[in-house]
Amino acid sequence: FLSYAHVDAPLVKRASALLAERGWKTWVDRSDIPSAADWMSAIRAGIEEADGFVFVMTPHSIASRMCRVELSIATELAKRLLPLMPINAATWAADTATINADPKLAPAADVPAELAKLDYIDLADFTDRPDPFVALIDELVAAASRDLDWLRRHTRLQQDVRRWVDTRYAPTVLLREPLLAEAEQMLPVTDKDPALTALQREFVVTS
């Protein structure tokens, strides 16, 4: 799931194309939300079904209320957070000044705490490469690929949890063998990113 400010759409379009070339399907709101769909429900479903949450960090996305809502959902669902910084320091400073000078725009705020504690995938680390942006996306793929089996099991379990919640905790949607045994193996794991949520644990134990 790519979370971004719409003013940064050209950057995201290129990133999405490069990720597709590397075999990764991306969820981008403008192309993945059907016409007349419930916008927030579609966004939540997109985050829930994604194996990772990429926050495209720019002054515009940090100042965006919607991006912060998406980040809040991803944090609630314990998604792997991947902060991607695709612009250089000069562009960052110029965009911040533009935002802060426009009374119609929200002021550029500090980086959200959920992201500030993480290592950024930063364009500045690849300035010596022939195409720094391509190198940036390659690093994103490497970060997203770590423990991919765990990520996908985590995502499948969250989808099962969602069905349980949507059916008002109906016993008929609880896990059965062999899926239950696989989910039970996840319970004692404490060294994986992302960790299981309290609701995921409750679902497995109830099953």
Protein Blocks (a to p, Z undefined) as FASTA:
>chain_A
ZZddfklmmmmmmmmmmmmmnopacddfklmmcghiafklmmmmmmmmpcbdcddddfkl
mmpmklmmmmmmmmmnopacddddfbdfklmmmmmmmmmmpmkbccdddddfklmmpccd
dfklmmmpmblmlmmmmmmmmmmmgoklmmmmmmmmmmmmmmmmmnoopaklpccdfklm
mmmmmmmpckbccdddfklmmmmmmZZ
